[in-house]
Amino acid sequence: MIGFLLGAGVGYVLGAKAGRGRYDQIMRTYRRIADHPAVQGAAGIARAKLGKG
């Protein structure tokens, strides 16, 4: 538990230092990947398999 809290704290500090510009860059990249047709198809297949569970 202590390791998790320490990791979260370090991540927060590093993220704060990176600033809003870096956050926006990461989010643009995430959205571009998440919106890709191949990723959408794989997500649909995964949802279908999990739904059959």
Stockholm file with secondary structure:
# STOCKHOLM 1.0

chainA/1-53         MIGFLLGAGVGYVLGAKAGRGRYDQIMRTYRRIADHPAVQGAAGIARAKLGKG
#=GR chainA/1-53 SS CHHHHHHHHHHHHHHHHHHHHHHHHHHHHHHHHHTSHHHHHHHHHHHHHHHHC
#=GC SS_cons        CHHHHHHHHHHHHHHHHHHHHHHHHHHHHHHHHHTSHHHHHHHHHHHHHHHHC
//
